Amino acid sequence: MCMICEEQWSAEEMVVHAAIALDMQEVAKLSSGELASIKVGPSLTITVRKCPKCDIVTEKNGGCDHMRCARCSHEYYWSTGKAYH
């Protein structure tokens, strides 16, 4: 649950995408810590960002700008990737 907006989510809400098409410009953005757009199907493109601490790739599907990494618990702002204070 986000302690700011109180939105709750569970492990059951996690989605794994298969058959991802990678564009090299978007991969470069992702590698540099920026938001990147990844095509995961003929009509579906998702926006992803790596956790600034452990580099796991995440997709935001709602809620506020506050993120907590499921792997390392690092808290950061989705929009900037900067540490959450």
C-alpha positions, 0 to 999 in steps of 0.5 A: 500500500502506498502510504501517501495515497493509500492505494493497495495492490497485491502479488496477484496483480503483478503481470509478466509480459511475454514476446516483447519487441525491443527498440534500441532507442528505448533500451538506451533510455531504460539503461540510462534510468529514463522512462521507456516505451516497450511494445508488448503486442500488436496494439499494446505499448507499456511504459517502464522504468528500472528501479534506481537501486537494483535495476529490476524493470517495472511497469506502473499501472495506476496510483500516485508517483510514489513507488516501492520496488518489490525486489529491494524495497527502495522507494522512489518517484516514478516520474523522475526516478529520484529517491523518495523522501 
